[in-house]
Amino acid sequence: MLLLSTIREERECLLEGLAKRNFNNAAATLDKIVALDDERKSSKTQLDQLLSEQKSLSKEIGGLFKSGKAEEANAMKAKVSELKEQSSEVEEKFKTVKSQLETELLGLPNLAHTSVPHGSTEEDNEVLKDLTGEIPDLGDDAMPHWDLSDKYGIFDLKLGVKLTGAGFPVFKGQGARLQRALINFFLDEASDAGYTEYVPPLMVNEDSARGTGQLPDKEGQMYYVTEDDLYLIPTAEVPLTNIYRDVILKEDDFPIKMCGYTPCFRREAGSYGADVKGLNRVHQFDKIEIVQVQHPEKSYETLTKMCDHIEGLLQKLELPYRILRLCAGDLGFASALTFDFEVYSAAQKRWLEVSSVSNFETFQTNRLKLRYRNEEGKTTLAHTLNGSALALPRIIAALLENNQTSDGITIPDVLRKYTGFDKIK
């Protein structure tokens, strides 16, 4: 959430930044926010004055009764009752205006970092590092991962439909072992990099979803448990980051490095075509997430290190990959700067996104009230970052397709101690 002080003091800069994000009616929205904030302040001042006067008069009433001035005391009681009625009306107005102000603020996206390129769609994303690694020559008989699964019994999409519905694959046999191997490999790598592992809840409350920017932006993409007012998590970022909601840190607490493995749930409403074939886009998938809470002066250095970590994973898996810097139009609602990692699927002959690494600067921490106290004792908003390290479905798709041979699917060396086998047959 953008700061009110920024909205008031840096209007032209904000208008330029929101235009870059293709945000409509920016000027009118900022004017409305300022007007609502003025009304909120005025209502609060009026409410404080009424309550103060009410409190002062209430103190005098008892003394007047003791002094035998009952008529004067009763008149003052009537005045207090009148003040109570007035303060109740003003308080209701204050709450309404405050709620309206929060709604408008929550609807503003984060401002893009200066390095983010202009653009409207993923076609405008900047390729920072093009194809890294070799694309295997699979010949004319190369099979996509869904056909490989049918051949070797790796996962079952039809069984998932029977049990739940489309987009809920069931992994089995060596496929299940491969899934577990990747989870353990990614967690071990994160641990070696200094991340503390958590096993968070798979459902969160509204405050948590709002704190990291899923609400109101992605409300239609999350599964909602109506009776309990809870949301199934779309990523471990949500519960992990919210661990520090309403917390004031010390400067020497930085960096806070967390990781977690969770299933993730996304409705993916509106998805269709080749993008949803096989494991390319599913409603439930496993992912290891890395999250950092960092000092503002070090967050972009940290972003680079997180990207290096993810790049190292892809290199160890021997997958051809590239790195993109997302344009403003493709940037996530809460992000200031995002790098996407894509692996090349040799059988599908297309790039598959497997990780996004983002710096949110103060956008999440302002919602979370996540601050730190500096040496002078002043509290300042921290920065938050997160990255997929990694999401499994498309990694598995690329591993199956790129490593297929005439007698099975070869397992990368780095995974063999986890799988217990070197080839899926």
JOCOR-V806234 format. One record per residue. N is the residue number from 0. SS is DSSP state (A for helix, B for strand, O for the rest). PHI is phi in whole degrees, 0 to 359 (999 if undefined). D_FIRST is the distance of its C-alpha to the first C-alpha in whole Angstrom. Layout:
BEGIN
n-><N:N>
ss-><SS:SS>
phi-><PHI:PHI>
d_first-><D_FIRST:D_FIRST>
END
This chain:
BEGIN
n-><0:1:2:3:4:5:6:7:8:9:10:11:12:13:14:15:16:17:18:19:20:21:22:23:24:25:26:27:28:29:30:31:32:33:34:35:36:37:38:39:40:41:42:43:44:45:46:47:48:49:50:51:52:53:54:55:56:57:58:59:60:61:62:63:64:65:66:67:68:69:70:71:72:73:74:75:76:77:78:79:80:81:82:83:84:85:86:87:88:89:90:91:92:93:94:95:96:97:98:99:100:101:102:103:104:105:106:107:108:109:110:111:112:113:114:115:116:117:118:119:120:121:122:123:124:125:126:127:128:129:130:131:132:133:134:135:136:137:138:139:140:141:142:143:144:145:146:147:148:149:150:151:152:153:154:155:156:157:158:159:160:161:162:163:164:165:166:167:168:169:170:171:172:173:174:175:176:177:178:179:180:181:182:183:184:185:186:187:188:189:190:191:192:193:194:195:196:197:198:199:200:201:202:203:204:205:206:207:208:209:210:211:212:213:214:215:216:217:218:219:220:221:222:223:224:225:226:227:228:229:230:231:232:233:234:235:236:237:238:239:240:241:242:243:244:245:246:247:248:249:250:251:252:253:254:255:256:257:258:259:260:261:262:263:264:265:266:267:268:269:270:271:272:273:274:275:276:277:278:279:280:281:282:283:284:285:286:287:288:289:290:291:292:293:294:295:296:297:298:299:300:301:302:303:304:305:306:307:308:309:310:311:312:313:314:315:316:317:318:319:320:321:322:323:324:325:326:327:328:329:330:331:332:333:334:335:336:337:338:339:340:341:342:343:344:345:346:347:348:349:350:351:352:353:354:355:356:357:358:359:360:361:362:363:364:365:366:367:368:369:370:371:372:373:374:375:376:377:378:379:380:381:382:383:384:385:386:387:388:389:390:391:392:393:394:395:396:397:398:399:400:401:402:403:404:405:406:407:408:409:410:411:412:413:414:415:416:417:418:419:420:421:422:423:424>
ss-><O:O:O:A:A:A:A:A:A:O:A:A:A:A:A:A:A:A:A:A:O:O:O:O:O:A:A:A:A:A:A:A:A:A:A:A:A:A:A:A:A:A:A:A:A:A:A:A:A:A:A:A:A:A:A:A:A:A:A:A:A:A:A:A:A:A:O:O:O:A:A:A:A:A:A:A:A:A:A:A:A:A:A:A:A:A:A:A:A:A:A:A:A:A:A:A:A:A:A:A:A:A:A:A:A:A:O:O:O:O:O:O:O:O:O:O:O:O:O:O:O:A:A:A:O:B:B:B:B:B:B:B:O:O:O:O:O:O:O:O:O:O:O:O:A:A:A:A:A:A:A:A:O:O:B:B:A:A:A:A:A:A:A:O:O:O:O:O:O:B:B:O:A:A:A:A:A:A:A:A:A:A:A:A:A:A:A:A:A:A:A:A:O:O:O:B:B:B:O:O:O:O:B:B:O:A:A:A:A:A:A:O:O:O:O:O:O:O:A:A:A:O:O:B:B:O:O:O:O:B:B:B:O:O:O:O:A:A:A:A:A:A:O:O:O:O:O:B:B:B:A:A:A:O:O:B:B:B:B:B:B:B:B:B:B:O:O:O:O:O:O:O:A:A:A:A:O:O:O:O:O:O:O:B:B:B:B:B:B:B:B:B:B:B:O:A:A:A:A:A:A:A:A:A:A:A:A:A:A:A:A:A:A:A:A:A:O:O:O:O:B:B:B:B:B:O:O:A:A:A:O:O:O:O:O:O:B:B:B:B:B:B:B:B:B:O:O:O:O:B:B:B:B:B:B:B:B:B:B:B:B:O:A:A:A:A:A:A:O:O:B:B:B:O:O:O:O:O:B:B:B:O:B:B:B:B:B:B:B:B:B:A:A:A:A:A:A:A:A:A:A:A:O:B:B:O:O:B:B:B:O:O:A:A:A:A:A:A:A:O:O:O:B:B:O>
phi-><999:289:283:298:297:293:298:283:263:231:303:295:297:294:299:295:293:289:295:297:277:60:274:278:57:298:298:296:294:295:298:295:296:297:296:295:293:298:294:298:296:297:296:294:297:297:296:299:295:296:293:295:295:300:295:295:293:299:292:281:299:300:295:294:297:296:274:81:262:296:298:293:294:294:295:290:297:297:295:296:299:295:294:299:295:296:294:296:294:293:297:296:296:300:296:295:294:298:295:297:296:297:299:294:294:293:276:273:284:294:279:286:300:300:279:289:288:292:154:247:227:297:294:265:294:265:279:278:226:283:322:240:107:262:275:292:271:267:77:282:262:300:247:291:297:291:285:298:296:299:289:251:68:271:214:229:284:293:295:299:296:298:283:224:161:297:91:233:292:249:274:211:55:295:295:294:296:296:301:295:298:296:301:294:298:295:293:297:296:294:298:297:273:96:273:274:277:235:243:274:296:265:233:228:274:298:299:292:296:288:299:261:95:290:251:270:296:246:304:285:264:258:281:241:265:301:298:258:55:231:244:289:288:275:192:292:308:295:293:295:295:288:305:256:295:62:244:252:267:260:301:280:284:284:277:262:239:236:219:198:261:212:294:235:233:220:291:52:298:89:282:200:79:298:297:256:291:59:264:298:207:233:271:229:208:263:206:255:246:248:227:229:251:222:295:306:287:242:291:283:296:295:302:298:293:294:297:299:298:292:299:297:298:294:294:292:277:60:257:293:215:216:236:243:259:289:284:299:287:256:287:299:308:266:273:264:203:226:248:257:250:235:253:265:266:291:280:278:58:204:274:238:290:236:201:236:238:227:250:263:51:262:298:284:293:293:291:280:56:260:231:226:258:278:297:277:89:275:268:225:291:279:249:239:219:207:201:279:218:221:279:278:305:283:296:297:303:290:298:296:289:286:252:286:227:292:240:140:245:284:270:303:308:294:264:293:290:269:281:84:214:254:204:273:236>
d_first-><0:4:6:9:12:11:11:14:16:15:15:18:16:13:15:17:14:13:17:17:15:17:15:17:18:15:17:18:14:13:17:16:13:15:18:16:15:18:20:18:19:23:23:22:25:27:27:27:30:32:31:33:36:36:36:39:41:41:42:45:46:48:50:51:52:54:56:57:55:54:54:52:49:49:48:45:44:44:42:40:40:39:36:35:35:33:30:30:29:27:25:24:23:21:19:19:18:15:14:14:12:9:11:10:6:6:8:7:7:7:10:13:15:18:20:19:22:22:22:22:23:24:27:26:24:26:29:28:31:34:36:36:39:42:42:45:48:48:51:51:51:47:46:42:41:41:45:45:44:46:49:48:46:43:41:42:39:42:42:38:39:42:40:36:36:35:32:33:36:38:39:43:45:45:42:40:41:40:36:37:38:35:33:35:35:31:31:34:32:29:31:33:30:29:27:27:28:26:27:24:24:24:23:19:18:16:14:14:13:10:9:9:8:12:11:11:12:15:16:20:20:20:23:23:25:26:28:26:23:22:20:22:20:20:20:20:17:15:18:18:15:15:18:16:14:15:17:18:20:22:23:25:23:22:22:21:22:22:24:25:27:26:27:24:24:23:24:24:25:27:28:32:34:35:32:32:36:36:34:32:29:30:28:28:28:29:26:26:22:22:19:18:16:17:18:16:19:20:18:19:23:21:20:24:25:23:25:28:28:27:30:32:32:33:36:37:37:39:37:37:33:31:28:25:22:20:20:17:18:19:15:13:10:8:11:12:15:17:21:23:26:29:32:35:37:41:42:39:39:36:32:30:27:27:24:20:19:16:14:10:10:8:5:6:8:6:6:9:10:12:14:17:20:22:26:25:24:21:17:15:12:13:12:13:15:17:20:22:26:27:27:30:31:32:33:36:36:37:39:41:42:42:44:47:50:53:54:50:47:47:44:43:44:41:41:44:45:42:43:47:48:48:48:48:51>
END
